[in-house]
Each structure stands twice: as structure tokens, then as C-alpha cells.
Amino acid sequence: MPIDMHQASIPVFVKMLGNLSAILEKGDAHAKAKNIDPTVFINYRLAPDMYPLSKQVQIATDMAKGCAARLAGLEVPSYEDNEATFADLQTRIAKTIAFVQSLTPEQIKGSEDLAITFKIRGIDRDFIGLPYLLNFVLPNLYFHITTTYAILRHNGVELGKLDYLGGF
């Protein structure tokens, strides 16, 4: 039985980005409750050579919108990557969710064998639809959402596994 590329991508993106949004809400509430400047969290990184929280969220949303657009044969929406507040990050997530939800199953159907080429750090990379989704996009999406979670958890935000997983 062939995989339904829409079902394997769009609902996963929407769920995980929704969970990311809820995680950020808790981070924002924690900062307000503890009278912490929110930019401390937004700019925090787990290690000196890692991206800060803001970039983690940007990459997670880029993974979702980029994959959805490429699988549908559309131009990838471009965002400015200038988010500096929790509200900015929430707006970016909401915009990404709205975009991926706008794509129909028919637009993505049959994309498992689609040839996909785009630049990563200035180098053309070639993918095929299904392995692109399963072996590149989803691991990256999970990594950057997990790292956002870890940054906030490390800084005392009360988060648990269910915040990451969301509802069942």
C-alpha cells in the first residue's frame, strides 16, 4: 500500500507546530511570572555553537513550509527571520500552520517519487519526495522543536513530555 504523502506530512506539521506554540506560551508565561526579560529565552542557546531559541523556531517552521511547498510543487514562502519576541515567533508559527493547511491532499498526492533539488548552505542537494520527508524534514523538525523545548526546560520553564507530545 503506498504512503499518503499528505497524511504523512501536513497533520504532523500542524500537530508539532501547535505543540511548539504551546511550549512557547509556557516560556512566555514563565518569563512574565518570574519577571525575566523574555529576550533572555529568545536568545538563549544550549551551547556556544548552537543556534538560539529564535533560530530553532525559525528552522522548525522553515522545515514544515519548505517541505509542504516542495511536495506540492509550489514556491517556498519566504519569511524575514527577524522574530525577536515570543509574539513574533507565535505569529510565524501561525502563518506556517495556515500555509501548510491550505494545501490539499490532491496537491501533494504522488509526491513520494518527486525529484526535489534546493540549496543547503549554498550547495545544491537532491532528494526524492518520500525519503526527503522521512529522512530529512521530519528529523530536522523534531530536532529543532526538541531543542526549543530543551532551552526553555533548562531555564526553569515547567515543561514535561506531554507538552512536547501534545494531546493524543
N, C-alpha and C positions, 0 to 999 in steps of 0.2 A: 504494500500500500504506500503510495507516495506521500510525502510530507506536505501538509498545508502550510506554505510559507507565511501566509498572513497570520494564521493562528499561532505559529511558532515565533512570530516576531512582535506584532503590534500589541496584543494583550500583555505580553511580557514587558514590553517597554512601558506601557501605561501603568501597569501594576508597580514596577520597580521605581519609576519616576514619581509615582504617587507616594510610595514609601519614603523615597528621598525627600520629598516635600514635607512629609510628617516629621522626619528626623530633623530637618532644618527648623521646623516650627518649634520643636523641643529645644533646640540650640538657642534660638532667638528668645524663647521664654526664660530659659536658664540665665542668659546674659542679663535680661531685664530684672529678674528676681534677685540676682546676686550683684546687681549694679556693676556689671562688667561691660566695658566698651565692646560692642559686637564685632568691631574690626579685629579684635584680638583673635576671635574664632575664624573670621573670614580669611585672615592672612596666615593662620597657623598651619604649619607643616610638621609632619611626624619626624622627618629627618631633613637635614640641610639640603640634600639633593632631591627631595621630593617636592611636588607642586603643593601650593597651599589649598585650603578647602575650596576657595572660589574656583580655582582651575579644575579641581576634582569634579565639581558640579558641571562646569562648562564641558569637560570631556565626556562625562556621562550623557549629557543632553546631545552633544555632537554625535556620539555613537548611535543613539536612537534615531535622530533625524536624518543622519547621513545614510544609515542602513535602509531606513524606510524609503527615502527618496531614491536611492540607487536601485533597490529591488523593484520599485515602481517605474524606473526609467526616467525619473524626473531630476531636475537640477536641485542640488542640495541647498536648502535655505542657509543663508549666511547671517550669523549673529556677530556683534561687535566685540564680544568678550571683554566687556567693560563693567561687569557687575561688581559692586563694592559693598552691597548691603544684603541682609537676608531677604528683604523685599525684592531687590533686583534679581536675586537668584530664584526666588519663587516665581517671578514674572517669566524668567527664562524657562523654567520647568513647565509652567502652564502653557506657554507658547509652543513648546516642543510637544507636549501631550496633545494639544489641539491640532498640530500639524499631522502627527502620526495617526490620530483618529480620523483625520479627513480622508485617508487613503482607504479605498475599498478593497475587498478581497480580490476582485477581478483585476485590479491594477498590479497586484503582487503575484497572482496565480502564475505558475510556471517559471518562476524566477530561480528555482533551485539550480538550474544549469546556466543561468545568465552569466556572461563574462563581464566582470567589473574591474575597471582599472582606475586608480586615482593615486595622487601623490601622498606619501607619508614621509615627512621630513625631507621634501624635495626630490624623492625618488619614486618613480612610477612603480606601483605594486599591482599585481594581477591576482584576481580572486575569481572564484566561481561561486554563485549565489549561496548554495547551502553551506559549504564549508566557510564562506565569509561570515554568514550569520552565526553558525555554531562554534567555530574555532577562533574567530577574531572579535566579532562585535559583542556577543554575549559575555565572554570572559572579560573583555575590557569594561563593559557596562557594570558588571558585578564588582570588578576590582575598584573602580572609581567611586561607586556608591559605598562599598565596604570601607574604603579609605576615608570618605567623608564621615561615616559613622564612627570610625576609629579616632579621628581627630576630635570629634565632639565628646566621645566617651572618655578619651584620655584627659580632656579638660573638665571632667566632672559632670557632664550632662548625663542625667539619668536615662539611659537607653538600655534596652535589652534586645535579645534575639528577635522577639516578636515585632519590635519596631522595624527591624531590618526586613523580616519576612512579610509583615503586613497580615491582613486578615486572610482566612482560608475560605 
